[in-house]
Amino acid sequence: MVAFYGTIFMLVVLGHKTEGQFLDLKNMTVRDTFLSGTLPDGFLWGTATAAFQIEGGWDSGEKGPSIWDWFSHLPGNVPWGDVAADSYHKYKEDVQMHVDTGLNSYRFSISWPRLFPDGTNTTINQYGVDYYNNLINELKNNGIEPLVTLYHWDLPQKLKDRYGGWVNDTMVELFENYARFCFATFGDRVKYWATFNEPWSFVAALGDFNHDPDYSMRYKMAHNVIRAHARAWHTYDDDFRSSQNGSVGIVISSMWGEPADLHNPADRQAATNYMEFFFGWFANPIIGNGDYPDVMKRMVRESRLKQNQTVSPLPEFTEEEKLYNSGSTDFLGINTYTARIISATNETQTCHPDGHNFASACGFMPDLMGVKESVGPGWFYMGSNIFWFAPWNIRGILHFVRERYNYTKPFYLSEVGIGETYKYHSPPNLNDTWRMCFYMTYANEALKAVKLDGVDLRGFYAWTLLDNVEWGSGPDQAFGLYHTNFTHPSRQRTPKRSQGLYRTIAQENGFPENANHVWMTQEWLEWCHMEEAYAPTRPDYVEPTSGARPTQPAPKPPVSTARTGQSLMTTGILGVLVVLVAICSP
């Protein structure tokens, strides 16, 4: 009987209405309902990190400087990356933390200037080679699969000085040489490679620290990044795949652009355009037709004509390059934390935010027209005005990408996480119930994407393993499952409460019926959809003197099989009611 009601529940959610590439996720009763079940066998559970944010040893072992080393040593900045979390010296402890968290994968990045101090293969640093060999061997000896990112923003400063960075075409060949060296040196043990992490972020938001007031330089940077990715993928495909049997993908970030009114064609088109500028800029050349999205080419050209620029700054791919680009990935990693509500405006207006309480992406898309961006009612602040609680964005973006680009290869959720504003010199709050809520809800949405939407999702990577250097913010944004003591030279690590929950989710491969954490999740679910649950992530939050939050659910004892069955039966009956409502509604 329990199985019957569970089937009815699945049919209910499968009955979500769609408008082509958009799932209808407006019905909160259905959208926010908990689903029990497990992910497919072989599913990868891990954490993700970045070299600059955790390694330290910025000038140890003959490492060359990166652009982030340069930036952090500018007058007025604090060079937190010099030591960071000291993973350069504590990599064995990092691996043991993965073992203790029951994880079977670890996504980390290689520091290009640690291997090639001047950015070229004329100067190979054996100390750097030894470090990554030791880390990879330690992982493999503990049954942990490495997913290695080749570029997580730390461009060798020597290449910036000599060529200006990614704006220069020479970078394509230099990156291919670097990738080839990594494949040849580590590929006998590394079976998952990501060429780039979040090109939108380091191109659109960072721009290699170049002065680019009209954004033209960023379009050129993106062009070379896409070409470099394709070159690296083809290098592996031609010269390494047959002997190493690995896979090479790319990690793309995006907020999910949800139409304000799913049934309004103008809002659907505006949301599509938003996603094409945010996600499709890099995705369409690689998993689409090999070229930039048509709407992007048109809007950039029209926007610049209004500024009396007769030539579009968006470069063009040759027909040969389009064929070379298209399909140049074995998997797609998606970093997604949050979402935005997108509504249509007149195309004479540039993309703009509707409100001032959130960080808008519109400022990084100056040629996107006819789009208004907002956050939804009932969405909650999560440590930054960039991030707002919207776990359903996982299903929304995975479905969109699959349908929009006819994408049939595997997905990995390569970064999913929540931070809180934290003063590193303050006592840590290890009772991070907000992070527990986050992983309960976001991991459950990953399960729904697989079970209900049929998405080929093969991994989930929490951001992040331990509190680290959040780029320009230093250690004042804490995302880790482990607390890092930045006031002590040893960078002592201490597990937070969320580490135990994430360990259980990973070890159970999701939310199987009768598991203790499933009952806890069901008990916490309503509270996890309340703003109060995320209040501690705010910079002005003061912990109650009692140490307890008044409406926080108490942890429950182990649940009996009978009670779990009763809970599932209730869910099933509610599901039948929802089906009847959906059938009878227009």
N, C-alpha and C positions, 0 to 999 in steps of 0.2 A: 504493500500500500504506500509506504514511504517513497519507493522508487517511482510509483505512478504519479504521485503529486510532484515529485521532483521533475519528472518529464513534462508535466503540465506547466510547471514554472518556466522551464526552458523554452517551451513553445510560446509562452507569453512574451518573453523578452525577444525571442526570435521574431515575434510579430511586430517589433518596432517598425513603424512606418519609415520608409526611406524616400528621399528625393535624390535618386541617383547616387552621387558620391557622398551625400550627407545622411548620417543616421539621425533619426528624430530622438534627441535626448532631452527633450523639454519636460516630459512626464516624470516628475521627481519620484513618484510612488514606485514606478517601475525602475527608473534609472538608478536609484540609490538602494535598491533591494540587494541584500547579501546573497551570494551564490556559493554553495559548497561544491567541492570537486578538486581535482588535481590537474596539474599541467602534464604534458606528454613526457614519457620516459626520455631521459637524456637532456631535459631542460636545464639550462645553465643559470645558476643563482650566484651572484657575485657582488662585488663592489667595484667602483671606478675611481681612479685617481689620476693626477697629472704630475709630470716630473717636477716642474717648477714649484708646484704647490706643496710637495711633500719631501722631495729629496734633500734639499740643502746641499752642502758640499759644493757651493757655487763655483769655487775656484780650487777644489780639491782634485787630486789625481789628474792634473793637467787639463781639466775641463776649460773650454772657451766660454766667454760670456754670451748670454742670449740678450735679446732686446728687452726682456723683463728684468734681467740683471742690470742693464743700463738704466732702465726707467727707475727701478727701486733705489738706485744709488744717486739719483738726481737730488740736488739740495732741497730739503724740506720733506723728502720721502724717507720712510723707514725701510731698510733693506731686510725685510722679514724673510725673503727667500734665501738669504745666505745660509741659514740653518734650517728654516722651515720646520718640518716635523722630524728632520734628521734621518729620513729613510735611507739615505746613502750609507749610513752606518748601522741602521737598525732594520734592514730588509728582512732578516730572519724573524724578527719580532712581528713585522707586518704579515709575513706568511703564517706565523703561528696564530695571529689574530683571525685570519681567514679560517684556519683549521678549527679554532675555538668557536667560530660562528657557523660552522657546518656548511661552508660554501665550497662549490666545486669549480669556480672560475674566478679569475681576477683580471680586470681590465686596467692596465697601466700604460703609461706612455714612455717612449724613449726620448731622451734629450738629445737632439741633433748635435748641439755643440759639445756634448760630453763624448760623443763618438768622433766627430770631426770638428776640432776646436776652431778651425777657420771656415767651416761649412763645406769644405771640399774634401774629396777622397785622397788628396795629396798628403794630408796629415791625419793619420788614423791613430786614435788614442787607445792604447792597449788597456790602460786602467779602466776606461769606460766600457770596453768590450768585456773585460773581466767582471765588472759590476753586473752588467745585464746577464751574462752567462750564469753568474752565481744566483741571481734572483730567479731566472727561468728554471734552473736546475732545482732550486729549493722548492719552487712551486710544483714541478713535475714529480719530485720525490714525495710530495704530500698529496698527490692525486688532484691537483688544482690546475685547471686548464687556463693558460694565459691567452688573453685577447689583447694584442699589443697595438697601440696607436703610434703611428710614426711621427705625427705632427700634432701637438697640443699647444700651439701658439708660441713656443719658445724658439723663434727664428734665431740662428746664429748672428750675433751683432756684426761680425765681420762681413756677412753677406748684405746686411742692411747698409753698412758703411760703403761697401764697394758697388752695390747694384741698386740700392734703394729698396730692396725687399721684393715682395711679390709683384710689384708693378713692372718689374723687368722680365722680359721673356727668357733670359738666361736661367731663371729660377726653375724652369720646367726640367731642363737637363740636369741641373744640380740636384733637384729632388729625386729624379730617377736614379742617379748615381747613389744617393744615400739609401733609397729604398732597396736597390739591388744589393748593396752591401749588407743590409739588415736581413734580407731574405736568405742570402748566402751564408751568413754567420749564425743566425738563430733559427732559420726556417726548418731545420731538422726536428725541432721541438715545438715550435710555434705553429699552430694550425689555423689561427684566426688573426688576421691583420686588418686594421683600419688605417687607411691612408691619412685622413684628416679628421680632426675633431671640430665640429661646428664651424665650418667655413664662414657662415653668415656672421657669426659673432666676431671672429678675428678680422674679417674683411669690413663688414658694415659698421660694426660698433667700435672697432679698434683702429683699423686702417694702418697697421704697422707703425703707429705713432707718427704717421705722415700728416702734413698739413694739406687738407683736401676739402676746401670750402664748398665746391660745387659738386662733389661726389664723383667726378669723372675718374679720378685715380682708382677709386674702389671698384668700379666696373672693370677696369683693366686688371686689377689684382685678382678678382674673382675669375676672370677669363683664364689667367695663368694657373690658378689653383685647379680649375676643372681640367685643363690640359695636363697638368702634372699628375693628377689622380689617374687619368686615363693611361698615361705613359707607365705609371707604376703598375697598374692592373695588367696591362698588356705584357710588361716585363715578366711579371709572375706567371701569367698564362703561357707565355712562350717558352720561358727558360726554367721554371721551377715547379710548376703544377704537377707534371708527370712524375717527378721524383719525390716531392714533398707532400702532395695530396692535401694541400691546405686551401684556404679561401681568403679572398681579399675584398673588403667592402669599404664603405665610407660612413661616417657618423654625421648626420645632419640634424640641426636643432630647429625647433619651431614651436611657437605657441599654437594651439588649436584655434582657428578662426571660425567661430560658430555663428551661423546666420541669425540675426535678431528675430526674424520671422521666417521659418523654414518654408512656409507656403507662399512667400513673396518672392517672385523671380528676381527682382532687383536686389534684395538682400542676399539671396543665394549667389548671384553673380558677384556682388561686392565681396562676399566671403571667399569665393573662388579666387578673385583677383588678389586679395590679401594673402592667401596661401601661395599663390604663384610667385609673388614678390618675396615672400618670406622663405618658403620651402622650395618652390619650383625653380627659383633662380639657379640652384645647384642640382636639384633632383631631375628636372626635365632633361638637361643634357645627358645625364648618366643613366636614368631609368626610363626616360621618355624617348623622344625622337632625335636626341643628340644635339638639340639646339635650345636656345632660351624660349620660354613661353611666349606665344604670340602676343598675348595681352601686355606682357612686359616690354617687348620690342616696340609695340605701338605706343604705349603710354610714355616711355622714355623719349621716343622721337617727338611726340606731340608736345610733351612738357618742355623740351628744350627749344622747340620752334617758338614757343611763347616767350622764351628768354632770348630770342634772336640768335640761337645757335643752330646753324643749318646742318651740322653733322651730329648724329647721335653719338654720345660717349659710350654706348653699349657696343662692344666689339662684335664682329661677325665671325662665325665659324665657317670654314670652307665646307663644301659638300663632303670632301674626304674626311675632315675632322668630325663632322656629324656622325658619320658611319663609325668612326673610331671611338667616339664618346659613348654612343648608345649601347647599353647593355654592359658597360664596363664595371660591373660589380657582381659579386657573388652573394652578398647580403646587404641589407640596409640597417644601420644602427640609427635609432631615433632617440634624441635627448628631448624629453618633454616634461615640463613641470606644471604648466598652467595653461590658461585659455583666455580668449577675449571674445566679447560679443561684437559682431560686425554688422553694421547697417549701411544702407546705400545713401549717398548724397549725390548732388549734381557733379558731373565729371569735371566741371570747371574748378572744383575745390580739391586741394591736395588732402591726402590722408591726414586726419586730425583726431585727437582724443575727445571724447565726450565726458568731461569731468577732469578733475585735477588730483584725485586721490590715488592714482595708479601711474606706473611708468608705462608710457606709450612707446610702441615700436615704430610709430609713424615717422618720428624724426629721423629714423634710419632708412626710410623709404621715400625720399623726397619727390620721386616721380610717380608714385602711386596716387591715382586720382579717384574721387567718388567714393571714398571709404571713411566711415566714422567708427572709431574703436572705443569700446567701453568694457567694464567688468559687470557681471550680472548681479542682480539682487540676491542676497544670501551667500555671496562668495566672501571668503574670509582671508584676511591678510596673513601671510605666512613668512614672517621674518624679513621681508623686503616688499616695497611697493611694486616690484616686478611680479612677485609670486602671489597668486590668489588660489584658494582651495577650489579645485575643479577636477577631481579624479577621473571623471568621465571623459576628459580630454584624451585619455589613452585610447578609448574605443573610437572616439571621433576621428582622431588623426590617422590611426591605423586603417580604418575603413576608407577614409578619404584617399589616402595614398594608393591603396590597393585598387580602388575603383577608378580614380582619376588617371592613373598611369598604366592601368592594366598590369600591375606589378604582381608577379607570381613567385618571387624568390623569398627566402626567409627574412624575417624581421628580428631585431634584437632591441629591447628597450635598454639602451646603453648608458643612460643616466636618468635616474628618477630620485628626487630627494627634497628635503625641507631643511631650512636653516633657521637659526634664531640670532637676533642681534645680541651679542655677548661681549662683555669686556673681559679680555683674556686674563686680566689681573684679578678678576673677581672669583669667588669660590664657584666651582661648577655646579650646575643643577643636573644631576645624573638621572633624575626622575622625569625624563623627557616624554611625557605622555602624548604630547602633540606629534612627536615623530612616530610613536606607536600608532596613533590614529592614522597618520599619513600612510604608513606602510600597510596597515590593515585595509584601507580603502583603495589605495592605488594598486596594490598587488591583486586585490580582488577584481579590479577592473581589467587587469591583464588576463586573469582567468576568464572573465566574461568575453574578452576579445577572442580568445581561443575557442571556448565552448559554445558561445552563442553566435559569434560573427564568423567563425571559421577562419580566422587569421592564422597564418603560419608564423607564430611567434615562438622563438626558441631560447630566449634568455631575458633575464631581468637583472639589472645592475644598479644597486643603491649608490647614490651619491651622498655620502662617501664613507670610506672606511674609518677615517679619523679626522678630527678637526685639523684644518690645514690653513695655508695662507691663501685667502680668497682674493688673489690678484691684488688690485689696488686697495682693497679693504683690509688687507692684513689678516690677522686672526680674529677680527671682531665679528665675523659671520661664521657661525659654527654649524656644520652640516653632518658631522661625523657620528657613526655608531659608537665610536670611542672618543673620550675627551683627551685632548693633548694639553699637557701643562706647559704653556709657553713661557712661564716664569722660571722654569728650571732648566738648566743646561742639558739634562738627560732627556727632556721632552717625554716625561712619563706618560703612558697611555692607560686609561681607565675605562672599562666598559660602561656604557649607559644602559638604562633599562631597555631601551629599544633594541639593543644588540641581542638580548635574549629573545625578544619577539621575532626579530628577523631571522634568527637562527632556527626557531621553530618552524616558521613559514618555509624556509629553505629545506630543512630536513624532511618536512612533511610534503614537500613539493606542491605547496598551495594550501588548500583548506579542505582536507578530506573530512567526511562526516565522522562524527564522534571524537575528533581531535579536541584536546582541551582548549587550544587557542581559538577554535571555531566558536565555541560557546562564549568565550570572552569577547570575541569580535562582535557576535550578535548582541551581546549585552551592552557593548560600548557604542554600537553603530549610531544610535540616535545622537548621543553626546558628541561623537566624532563629526557630525554634521552641524554642530553648533559653533558659533563664533568663540565662545568661551574656551573651547578646547585648544584654540590656537593663540589665545591672548598672551601666553608666556613668550611667544616669538617676538613681541613688540619691544622696541628699545625702552619704553617707559614703564614696562611691566614690573610690578613689585610682588614678589612671592608672599602669599599669606603667612603670617607669623606661625600659624599652626603647622605649616608645611603641607597642608592638604587643600585641594581646591574644592569648594563647597559641593558642587554638583557632579564631581568626578565619580564615575561608577567604581565601586570596589571590585578588585579582582575576585573572580568566582572560583570555587573549588572545582575539582574534576567533575565533569558532567556524566550522568549515566546515559546508557544507550536509549533507554525509554524516553528520557526527557529530550534528547536530541531529536528522536523520531517525532515527538509531539511538536517541537519547534518547526521541523520541516513540513509536517502536515499542515500546520497553521499557515506557513508560507505558501503551500500549494493551494489551499482553499482561497487565500487572498489572490493568488495568481489567477484562479478560475474567474473570480469576480472582475479582475482587471481585463481579462479576455472578453468577458461579456460586455463590459463598458466600451472597450475598443471596437468591438464588432458593431455595437449599436450607435456609436458616434459617427458623425458625418465625416 
